[in-house]
Protein backbone atom coordinates (compact mmCIF):
# COMPACT_ATOMS: atom_id res chain seq x y z
CA UNK A 1 0.00 0.00 0.00
CA UNK A 2 1.59 3.33 -1.06
CA UNK A 3 0.20 5.24 1.90
CA UNK A 4 2.38 3.54 4.50
CA UNK A 5 5.79 4.49 3.01
CA UNK A 6 4.59 8.04 2.43
CA UNK A 7 3.58 8.34 6.08
CA UNK A 8 6.89 6.79 7.13
CA UNK A 9 8.72 9.39 5.04
CA UNK A 10 6.89 12.23 6.83
CA UNK A 11 7.58 10.62 10.19
CA UNK A 12 11.30 10.57 9.45
CA UNK A 13 11.29 14.25 8.46
CA UNK A 14 9.27 15.36 11.47
CA UNK A 15 10.44 13.10 14.28
CA UNK A 16 13.19 15.42 15.56
CA UNK A 17 11.42 18.76 15.09
CA UNK A 18 7.67 18.23 15.43
CA UNK A 19 7.74 19.09 19.14
CA UNK A 20 8.88 22.72 18.66
CA UNK A 21 5.46 24.32 17.88
CA UNK A 22 3.62 22.52 20.73
CA UNK A 23 6.35 23.70 23.09
CA UNK A 24 5.95 27.27 21.84
CA UNK A 25 2.16 26.99 22.30
CA UNK A 26 2.69 25.86 25.89
CA UNK A 27 5.06 28.78 26.46
CA UNK A 28 2.41 31.19 25.16
CA UNK A 29 -0.19 29.63 27.45
CA UNK A 30 2.13 29.96 30.45
CA UNK A 31 2.70 33.61 29.51
CA UNK A 32 -1.07 34.15 29.33
CA UNK A 33 -1.59 32.47 32.70
CA UNK A 34 1.15 34.56 34.33
CA UNK A 35 -0.28 37.77 32.85
CA UNK A 36 -3.83 37.08 34.03
CA UNK A 37 -2.66 35.81 37.42
CA UNK A 38 -0.52 38.91 37.98
CA UNK A 39 -3.45 41.15 36.98
CA UNK A 40 -5.70 39.23 39.37
CA UNK A 41 -3.18 39.48 42.22
CA UNK A 42 -2.43 43.18 41.83
CA UNK A 43 -5.89 44.55 41.02
CA UNK A 44 -8.24 41.88 42.31
CA UNK A 45 -10.80 39.58 40.68
CA UNK A 46 -13.32 42.40 40.17
CA UNK A 47 -10.89 44.42 38.05
CA UNK A 48 -9.90 41.29 36.11
CA UNK A 49 -13.53 40.58 35.28
CA UNK A 50 -14.03 44.23 34.36
CA UNK A 51 -11.01 44.16 32.03
CA UNK A 52 -12.20 40.99 30.31
CA UNK A 53 -15.95 41.65 30.28
CA UNK A 54 -16.27 45.35 29.52
CA UNK A 55 -12.89 46.46 28.20
CA UNK A 56 -12.39 43.07 26.48
CA UNK A 57 -8.63 43.27 26.84
CA UNK A 58 -7.09 40.49 24.76
CA UNK A 59 -4.26 39.36 27.03
CA UNK A 60 -3.73 36.10 25.13
CA UNK A 61 -2.83 37.56 21.74
CA UNK A 62 0.52 35.76 21.71
CA UNK A 63 -1.44 32.77 20.40
CA UNK A 64 -2.24 34.83 17.30
CA UNK A 65 1.45 34.63 16.41
CA UNK A 66 2.18 31.14 17.71
CA UNK A 67 -0.32 29.28 15.52
CA UNK A 68 0.86 30.84 12.22
CA UNK A 69 4.40 30.07 13.40
CA UNK A 70 3.36 26.43 13.78
CA UNK A 71 2.09 26.39 10.19
CA UNK A 72 5.27 27.96 8.85
CA UNK A 73 7.46 25.64 10.91
CA UNK A 74 5.82 22.41 9.79
CA UNK A 75 5.72 23.51 6.15
CA UNK A 76 9.44 24.31 6.23
CA UNK A 77 10.35 21.03 7.93
CA UNK A 78 8.33 19.03 5.40
CA UNK A 79 8.91 20.91 2.16
CA UNK A 80 12.39 22.43 2.43
CA UNK A 81 14.05 19.01 1.98
CA UNK A 82 11.75 18.27 -0.96
CA UNK A 83 12.27 21.61 -2.69
CA UNK A 84 16.03 21.94 -2.21
CA UNK A 85 17.62 21.33 -5.58
CA UNK A 86 14.13 21.03 -7.07
CA UNK A 87 13.82 17.48 -5.75
CA UNK A 88 10.06 17.93 -5.64
CA UNK A 89 9.91 16.94 -9.31
CA UNK A 90 11.17 13.45 -8.39
CA UNK A 91 7.79 12.89 -6.76
CA UNK A 92 6.24 12.67 -10.21
CA UNK A 93 8.47 9.72 -11.09
CA UNK A 94 7.64 7.61 -8.03
CA UNK A 95 5.46 4.49 -8.39
CA UNK A 96 2.57 6.25 -6.61
CA UNK A 97 0.04 8.84 -7.64
CA UNK A 98 1.85 12.22 -7.64
CA UNK A 99 -1.15 13.87 -6.03
CA UNK A 100 -1.14 11.27 -3.28
CA UNK A 101 2.54 12.05 -2.81
CA UNK A 102 1.64 15.74 -2.52
CA UNK A 103 -1.45 15.60 -0.33
CA UNK A 104 -0.29 13.01 2.20
CA UNK A 105 2.40 15.44 3.50
CA UNK A 106 -0.17 18.25 3.42
CA UNK A 107 -2.65 16.17 5.44
CA UNK A 108 0.05 15.33 7.97
CA UNK A 109 1.16 18.96 8.26
CA UNK A 110 -2.36 20.33 8.60
CA UNK A 111 -3.09 17.62 11.15
CA UNK A 112 -0.16 18.81 13.25
CA UNK A 113 -1.30 22.43 12.95
CA UNK A 114 -4.76 21.29 14.05
CA UNK A 115 -3.19 19.49 17.01
CA UNK A 116 -1.43 22.71 18.04
CA UNK A 117 -4.73 24.57 17.65
CA UNK A 118 -6.58 22.12 19.90
CA UNK A 119 -3.77 22.43 22.44
CA UNK A 120 -4.00 26.23 22.30
CA UNK A 121 -7.79 26.36 22.62
CA UNK A 122 -7.97 23.73 25.35
CA UNK A 123 -5.08 25.34 27.19
CA UNK A 124 -6.70 28.77 27.00
CA UNK A 125 -9.91 27.37 28.48
CA UNK A 126 -7.89 25.65 31.22
CA UNK A 127 -5.99 28.86 32.02
CA UNK A 128 -9.23 30.80 32.34
CA UNK A 129 -10.81 28.04 34.40
CA UNK A 130 -7.86 28.00 36.79
CA UNK A 131 -8.66 31.65 37.59
CA UNK A 132 -12.30 30.77 38.30
CA UNK A 133 -13.59 32.52 35.19
CA UNK A 134 -17.01 31.18 34.16
CA UNK A 135 -17.73 29.58 30.75
CA UNK A 136 -19.70 32.69 29.80
CA UNK A 137 -16.39 34.55 29.90
CA UNK A 138 -13.79 32.05 28.70
CA UNK A 139 -16.10 30.83 25.93
CA UNK A 140 -15.77 34.12 23.98
CA UNK A 141 -12.03 34.05 24.69
CA UNK A 142 -11.77 30.68 22.96
CA UNK A 143 -13.98 31.91 20.11
CA UNK A 144 -11.60 34.84 19.66
CA UNK A 145 -8.75 32.40 19.02
CA UNK A 146 -10.61 30.27 16.45
CA UNK A 147 -9.64 32.46 13.45
CA UNK A 148 -6.04 32.18 14.58
CA UNK A 149 -6.31 28.42 14.05
CA UNK A 150 -7.38 29.10 10.46
CA UNK A 151 -4.44 31.49 10.17
CA UNK A 152 -2.09 28.66 11.15
CA UNK A 153 -3.44 26.47 8.37
CA UNK A 154 -3.23 29.26 5.79
CA UNK A 155 0.34 29.96 6.91
CA UNK A 156 1.15 26.29 6.36
CA UNK A 157 -0.33 26.15 2.85
CA UNK A 158 1.13 29.51 1.81
CA UNK A 159 4.60 28.54 3.04
CA UNK A 160 4.45 25.15 1.33
CA UNK A 161 3.34 26.75 -1.95
CA UNK A 162 6.04 29.41 -1.68
CA UNK A 163 8.73 26.77 -1.23
CA UNK A 164 7.37 24.53 -3.99
CA UNK A 165 6.96 27.10 -6.75
CA UNK A 166 9.96 27.21 -9.11
CA UNK A 167 9.61 30.92 -10.02
CA UNK A 168 10.89 33.63 -7.67
CA UNK A 169 8.26 36.22 -8.63
CA UNK A 170 5.41 33.78 -7.95
CA UNK A 171 6.99 32.87 -4.63
CA UNK A 172 6.94 36.52 -3.66
CA UNK A 173 3.29 36.93 -4.68
CA UNK A 174 2.20 33.80 -2.79
CA UNK A 175 4.14 34.84 0.33
CA UNK A 176 2.66 38.35 0.33
CA UNK A 177 -0.87 37.04 -0.27
CA UNK A 178 -0.43 34.56 2.57
CA UNK A 179 0.84 37.31 4.87
CA UNK A 180 -2.18 39.48 4.03
CA UNK A 181 -4.60 36.62 4.68
CA UNK A 182 -2.96 35.66 7.97
CA UNK A 183 -2.97 39.31 9.08
CA UNK A 184 -6.69 39.53 8.31
CA UNK A 185 -7.43 36.44 10.38
CA UNK A 186 -5.33 37.48 13.37
CA UNK A 187 -6.32 41.13 13.62
CA UNK A 188 -9.07 41.48 16.21
CA UNK A 189 -9.85 44.04 18.90
CA UNK A 190 -12.90 42.49 20.60
CA UNK A 191 -13.81 39.07 21.90
CA UNK A 192 -15.34 36.70 19.33
CA UNK A 193 -15.20 39.44 16.72
CA UNK A 194 -15.30 36.98 13.81
CA UNK A 195 -17.65 34.37 15.27
CA UNK A 196 -20.59 35.34 13.10
CA UNK A 197 -18.60 34.96 9.88
CA UNK A 198 -16.15 32.23 10.88
CA UNK A 199 -17.73 29.73 8.50
CA UNK A 200 -17.24 32.10 5.58
CA UNK A 201 -13.63 32.65 6.56
CA UNK A 202 -13.12 28.88 6.69
CA UNK A 203 -14.55 28.53 3.18
CA UNK A 204 -12.32 31.37 2.01
CA UNK A 205 -9.30 29.40 3.27
CA UNK A 206 -10.04 26.35 1.09
CA UNK A 207 -8.67 27.88 -2.15
CA UNK A 208 -5.26 28.00 -0.49
CA UNK A 209 -4.89 24.37 -1.54
CA UNK A 210 -4.72 25.52 -5.16
CA UNK A 211 -1.41 27.47 -5.12
CA UNK A 212 0.41 24.42 -3.78
CA UNK A 213 -1.10 22.13 -6.40
CA UNK A 214 -0.35 24.66 -9.13
CA UNK A 215 3.25 24.99 -7.92
CA UNK A 216 3.66 21.21 -7.99
CA UNK A 217 2.20 21.08 -11.50
CA UNK A 218 4.61 23.77 -12.71
CA UNK A 219 7.47 21.82 -11.16
CA UNK A 220 6.33 18.74 -13.05
CA UNK A 221 6.16 20.61 -16.34
CA UNK A 222 9.64 22.07 -15.85
CA UNK A 223 11.20 18.70 -15.10
Backbone torsions as a table, in degrees:
resi	resn	phi	psi	omega
1	UNK	NA	126.1	-174.8
2	UNK	-68.2	-19.2	-175.6
3	UNK	-67.6	-38.4	-175.6
4	UNK	-62.7	-48.8	178.0
5	UNK	-65.4	-30.8	177.3
6	UNK	-66.3	-42.1	177.5
7	UNK	-66.4	-37.8	177.7
8	UNK	-63.3	-39.1	178.4
9	UNK	-61.1	-43.5	178.8
10	UNK	-67.2	-36.4	178.0
11	UNK	-61.6	-41.7	179.8
12	UNK	-63.6	-41.5	-179.0
13	UNK	-68.2	-33.7	-170.7
14	UNK	-98.1	-13.8	-167.3
15	UNK	-61.6	-30.1	-177.6
16	UNK	-91.8	-16.9	-170.6
17	UNK	-126.2	-2.1	-176.3
18	UNK	-66.6	-23.7	-173.4
19	UNK	-77.2	-13.9	-173.9
20	UNK	-62.9	-53.2	179.4
21	UNK	-59.2	-44.7	176.4
22	UNK	-58.6	-36.0	178.3
23	UNK	-66.2	-39.2	177.9
24	UNK	-67.2	-38.5	176.1
25	UNK	-60.6	-45.8	178.6
26	UNK	-61.6	-38.9	177.7
27	UNK	-63.2	-40.4	178.1
28	UNK	-65.8	-37.5	178.4
29	UNK	-67.5	-40.3	176.6
30	UNK	-62.7	-41.4	177.6
31	UNK	-61.7	-42.0	177.9
32	UNK	-63.3	-44.1	-180.0
33	UNK	-62.8	-43.7	179.6
34	UNK	-64.4	-38.9	179.7
35	UNK	-64.3	-48.8	-179.1
36	UNK	-67.5	-38.5	-179.8
37	UNK	-66.3	-41.3	178.3
38	UNK	-64.8	-41.3	177.2
39	UNK	-60.9	-43.9	-179.1
40	UNK	-65.5	-37.8	-178.3
41	UNK	-72.2	-39.4	-174.7
42	UNK	-82.1	-37.3	-173.9
43	UNK	-112.3	-13.0	177.3
44	UNK	95.4	158.2	-178.3
45	UNK	-59.5	-35.7	-177.7
46	UNK	-62.9	-43.3	179.3
47	UNK	-69.2	-33.6	176.5
48	UNK	-63.9	-46.1	178.2
49	UNK	-63.0	-39.9	179.2
50	UNK	-62.9	-42.2	-179.5
51	UNK	-64.9	-37.4	-177.2
52	UNK	-83.9	-35.1	-174.2
53	UNK	-84.1	-47.2	-173.5
54	UNK	-98.8	-46.9	178.7
55	UNK	-79.4	-21.7	-179.9
56	UNK	50.8	50.7	177.5
57	UNK	-72.4	123.6	-178.2
58	UNK	-90.2	93.6	-176.6
59	UNK	-90.5	2.6	-176.6
60	UNK	-117.3	25.5	-174.7
61	UNK	-71.6	-6.8	174.9
62	UNK	-62.4	-27.0	177.3
63	UNK	-65.6	-25.0	178.6
64	UNK	-66.4	-22.1	177.7
65	UNK	-98.1	-30.9	-175.4
66	UNK	-68.3	-42.1	-176.3
67	UNK	-69.5	-43.2	170.8
68	UNK	-60.6	-35.7	175.5
69	UNK	-59.1	-41.8	178.8
70	UNK	-59.6	-43.7	178.5
71	UNK	-62.2	-44.7	179.8
72	UNK	-64.7	-42.0	-178.1
73	UNK	-61.3	-51.8	-177.1
74	UNK	-65.4	-37.4	177.8
75	UNK	-63.3	-41.8	179.4
76	UNK	-66.0	-43.9	-179.3
77	UNK	-62.6	-38.1	-177.4
78	UNK	-82.0	-40.2	-169.2
79	UNK	-101.6	-21.6	177.0
80	UNK	-59.6	-45.2	177.2
81	UNK	-62.4	-33.9	-178.3
82	UNK	-74.4	-32.6	-172.5
83	UNK	-95.8	-10.6	176.4
84	UNK	-68.8	125.9	-177.2
85	UNK	68.1	20.6	178.4
86	UNK	56.4	37.7	179.0
87	UNK	-72.4	-10.5	179.0
88	UNK	-59.6	-31.1	-178.2
89	UNK	-66.4	-22.2	177.3
90	UNK	-63.9	-23.5	179.4
91	UNK	-59.4	-30.8	-177.4
92	UNK	-79.1	-2.4	178.5
93	UNK	-114.0	8.1	176.8
94	UNK	-81.9	155.6	-179.4
95	UNK	-78.0	39.5	175.2
96	UNK	-136.9	164.2	176.0
97	UNK	-60.3	128.9	-179.6
98	UNK	-61.2	-31.3	-179.4
99	UNK	-75.7	-29.6	171.7
100	UNK	-66.9	-40.8	177.4
101	UNK	-64.0	-25.7	178.7
102	UNK	-84.7	-45.0	-170.1
103	UNK	-86.6	-17.1	172.5
104	UNK	-64.7	-48.7	174.6
105	UNK	-59.3	-38.6	179.6
106	UNK	-63.5	-43.4	179.5
107	UNK	-62.9	-40.4	178.5
108	UNK	-64.9	-46.0	-179.1
109	UNK	-63.7	-45.5	178.6
110	UNK	-65.9	-33.4	176.2
111	UNK	-63.2	-38.5	177.9
112	UNK	-69.8	-38.0	175.3
113	UNK	-63.4	-40.7	177.3
114	UNK	-62.7	-39.7	177.6
115	UNK	-60.7	-43.7	176.7
116	UNK	-63.4	-36.6	179.4
117	UNK	-66.0	-43.8	178.0
118	UNK	-63.0	-41.2	177.1
119	UNK	-61.2	-42.2	-179.3
120	UNK	-66.6	-46.0	-178.0
121	UNK	-68.1	-45.4	178.3
122	UNK	-64.6	-39.7	178.2
123	UNK	-65.7	-38.0	178.6
124	UNK	-64.5	-41.9	177.0
125	UNK	-63.6	-39.6	179.5
126	UNK	-66.8	-39.9	177.9
127	UNK	-61.1	-46.8	179.7
128	UNK	-65.1	-40.0	179.0
129	UNK	-64.8	-33.4	179.6
130	UNK	-67.2	-19.6	177.5
131	UNK	-99.9	15.7	176.9
132	UNK	63.0	29.9	174.3
133	UNK	-81.8	135.9	-176.7
134	UNK	-75.2	162.3	177.9
135	UNK	-57.8	-31.0	178.9
136	UNK	-62.7	-19.5	-180.0
137	UNK	-101.9	-46.2	-178.4
138	UNK	-77.8	-18.2	175.2
139	UNK	-59.5	-52.0	175.8
140	UNK	-62.2	-29.0	176.5
141	UNK	-63.8	-43.7	178.1
142	UNK	-65.7	-41.1	178.3
143	UNK	-61.5	-33.4	177.9
144	UNK	-61.7	-34.5	-176.4
145	UNK	-84.0	-11.2	-177.8
146	UNK	-59.2	-44.9	177.3
147	UNK	-62.0	-25.2	178.7
148	UNK	-68.9	-29.6	174.6
149	UNK	-65.4	-42.5	175.0
150	UNK	-61.7	-38.7	179.1
151	UNK	-61.3	-37.0	177.4
152	UNK	-63.1	-39.7	179.9
153	UNK	-71.0	-39.8	176.4
154	UNK	-63.6	-41.7	178.6
155	UNK	-60.2	-38.6	178.0
156	UNK	-63.3	-51.6	-176.8
157	UNK	-65.6	-40.8	179.9
158	UNK	-65.7	-40.5	178.7
159	UNK	-66.2	-43.8	179.1
160	UNK	-61.4	-43.2	179.3
161	UNK	-66.6	-38.1	178.1
162	UNK	-62.5	-42.6	-180.0
163	UNK	-70.2	-33.8	-173.8
164	UNK	-80.8	-27.4	-175.0
165	UNK	-70.7	133.9	-177.1
166	UNK	-78.1	-14.4	-175.2
167	UNK	-102.4	132.1	-176.9
168	UNK	-63.8	-41.0	-176.6
169	UNK	-67.4	-35.5	177.0
170	UNK	-71.2	-35.3	175.6
171	UNK	-58.1	-44.1	-179.8
172	UNK	-63.4	-43.2	179.9
173	UNK	-63.4	-45.9	-179.4
174	UNK	-62.8	-43.4	-179.2
175	UNK	-63.4	-43.1	180.0
176	UNK	-67.9	-40.1	177.5
177	UNK	-64.4	-41.0	177.1
178	UNK	-63.2	-41.9	177.9
179	UNK	-61.5	-42.3	179.4
180	UNK	-63.9	-41.4	-178.6
181	UNK	-67.9	-43.3	179.0
182	UNK	-64.0	-40.5	177.8
183	UNK	-61.4	-41.0	178.1
184	UNK	-61.3	-41.5	-176.7
185	UNK	-75.5	-24.2	-176.0
186	UNK	-101.1	-5.7	-178.5
187	UNK	-89.8	109.3	178.2
188	UNK	-147.8	146.7	-178.2
189	UNK	-120.9	-8.0	179.4
190	UNK	-133.1	159.8	178.3
191	UNK	-65.8	137.8	175.0
192	UNK	53.3	36.4	-175.6
193	UNK	-65.1	-24.2	-178.1
194	UNK	-109.8	8.7	-174.1
195	UNK	-59.2	-39.5	-177.4
196	UNK	-67.9	-23.4	-177.2
197	UNK	-120.0	17.4	-175.7
198	UNK	-62.5	-37.6	178.6
199	UNK	-61.3	-40.2	178.4
200	UNK	-67.3	-38.3	177.0
201	UNK	-64.7	-38.7	178.2
202	UNK	-63.1	-42.2	177.2
203	UNK	-64.3	-37.2	179.5
204	UNK	-67.7	-20.0	178.7
205	UNK	-80.1	-22.8	-175.9
206	UNK	-58.2	-41.0	179.6
207	UNK	-61.3	-9.3	178.1
208	UNK	-69.9	-9.2	171.5
209	UNK	-70.6	-27.1	-173.3
210	UNK	-69.0	-43.9	179.4
211	UNK	-58.0	-36.3	179.2
212	UNK	-68.0	-44.3	178.7
213	UNK	-64.0	-40.8	178.6
214	UNK	-64.7	-39.4	178.5
215	UNK	-63.8	-41.6	178.1
216	UNK	-64.5	-39.4	178.7
217	UNK	-64.6	-41.2	178.2
218	UNK	-65.6	-35.8	176.1
219	UNK	-64.0	-40.8	177.8
220	UNK	-61.9	-44.1	-177.1
221	UNK	-69.5	-25.5	-179.4
222	UNK	-88.6	-5.8	-177.6
223	UNK	-81.7	NA	NA
